[in-house]
Each structure stands twice: as structure tokens, then as C-alpha cells.
Amino acid sequence: MPIAVDQPIPDFTAPATGGEITLSKLRGKKVVLYFYPKDNTPGCTTESLEFRNLYPKFKKAGAEIVGVSRDTMRSHDNFKAKLELPFPLISDPEETLCTLFGVMKLKKMYGKEVRGIERSTFLIDAEGVLCQEWRGVKVPGHVDDILEAVQAL
């Protein structure tokens, strides 16, 4: 059963670009955790660039951004460097976080069913409680919506 809104998120440590991330070490900050299907694909690149471009506004609002996908650390390091992302990317090949947040779905791709990450974003407050979630996200306008929610929190 995935985490529900208004529930505390269990602490986790995960491998990320720039070193491991432990959720409890981010207490005191709002955390935007965005799950995306794959590095270097058009939608994921656009979404990551939008988070990058608005990053100073997220920081000003007291938030940290963390991207999550099942890609390898090597893929993440290249993706982060190529896009000059100022925030970490978590590698979740075992789908530990994907399962915790319930983002693995069967999707249709070129007429075939494939299992993959449903583009989703989660807003965690400074105490580690899930306060908002966006599932089945469409990229255009999404990052602006997240920023508004962070600023309102």
C-alpha cells in the first residue's frame, strides 16, 4: 500500500548523484520528490530542465528537489551533467522508493504493455509528512503548479 497524503514518510537512504540521500537529514526543508520514467527521454528532459530553471525559486521557498528513476548511477551522472541539474537524482533500480510511493504502473507503449514509472511528484513538508501528490503528470505547466504548492505550504 503506497503512502497516503497526511502520512509521515518512512525514513530512507538511497544512492544518489553526489552521495547518498537520507530523508531524515532533509528535515526542516520541504522536499519535492519527482519520479520520472527515464533519463534522456524528451518528457523527462523537459521536466528536469523546468525544475532546474525554477530551482532558485524552490530554494527561496525552503524546498529541496530530488529526482528519482530506475536508471543507473552512471546514467544519472551523465544526465545531471548534460542538463547542469543543481539537485540530486536518486537511482532506484530495485524499485524500493517506486514501490513505497506506488508509482510503478503498466503503460501502453507502441501498442505493447510495459511496466514503468508513472510520472508523479510528491511534496513532503519540513516534518517529513506527505502533504500533496500529483500522479499521471503531464509535463507542461506541472513544475509551475509544484512551485505554487511549495510557496503556499
N, C-alpha and C positions, 0 to 999 in steps of 0.2 A: 504494500500500500504506500503510494508516494506521500510525501509530506503535504500537509494541508495549510492553507493560509491561517495565520494566527498561531501556528505551532512553532516551538523552538526547533531549530535545525540541529541534528546531532553533530557534534564536532567531527571534523575530518581533516586528514592531512593527505595531500595529493601532490604528485610530481608536476612541476610547472616550469615554464621558462624563467630563468633567474633564480631557481631554487624551489624547494617545497613550499606549499601554501598550507597553513593550518587555519581553519576558520576562526577558532577562538582567539588567535593572535590579531584578528581584524576587529575585535570587539571595540566599540567606541566609534566605529565608522559604519556608514551604510554600505552594503555590498550589492553590486549589480552582477549577478551571475548569469551570463548568457551562454546557452547551449546552441551550437551550430553544427550542421552536418559534416562539413569537410573543408580543410584548408585549400586555398587556391581555386575555389569554385566561384562563379560570378556573384551569387547572392551572399555568400559568406564573406567574400572580399568586400562587397559594398557595405554590408552591415558592420564589419570590423573597421572600415575606413570612417564610417559615420560616428562610431564610438570614439575613434581616435580624434576626429575633428572636434568633437564636443567634450573631449576629456578635461580640458581646463575648467569647463563649467561644472562637470561632475565633481571634480576635486574641490572647487569652491563651495559646492553644496555638501561637502563632507562625505563623498562616496568614493569607493574603490570599485573599479571594473575588473572582472575576471572572465575570460572566455574559456569555454570547455568544449572539447570534441574528442573523438576516439583516435585522432591522429597521433603519430609517434612524436616523441620529443624532438627528433631531428626535423620532422615536417614542421612542427610548431616554431622551432628556432628560425627556420628559413622563412616561414610565413610572417613571423613577427618582424624579422629584419627587413624583408622586402617591403612591408607596409609601414615600417617605422612605428609599430604599435608601442605606446608608452605604458601598457598594462600587461600583466602576465596571462599566459594561456596554459590551462591545465590539460595534461594528456590523460585520458581516461579509457585506455584500450580494454580494460576489464569491465567497463560499464558500471563501476561502483557508484559514481555520482549520477550517471544516467538513470540507474535503477532507483536510487534514493529519490530523485525528482520526477521519476515516471515519464521520461522523455523518449524512450525507445518505442517506435511505432512501425507498423507495416505500412509502407508507402508504395504507390504505383510510380514506376519509373520506366519509361519507354514500354508501357504495356505490361511490365512484369512487376510482381510484388517483391519488394526488397525491405529488409529490416534496417531502419536507420534512425537517426536523431531527428525528432520533430523540433524545428527551430522554436526555442522557448526562452523566456527571460524571467528571472526571479529577483525580486527586491527584498533584501534582508535588512532589518533595522539594526541599529547600533547595539542592541542586546542579543542579536542572533536569532530573532524571530522572523519567519517568513511573513511579510506584510502584503505583498502583491505578486501576482504571477500573470504572465502572458504566454499563452500556448498557441501553437499553429500560426506563428507570427509571419506576416508579410513584411518584407524589409522597408518599403517606402513609408516614411513618417514614423517608423517604430522607435527609433532612438530618441526622437523629439518627445514622444509620449513617455518614454522611460525617464528622461531628464525632468519633465514636468512632475512626474510622480516623486522623484528623488527630492526635488526642491520643495514639494508640498509636505514631505514627511517630517 
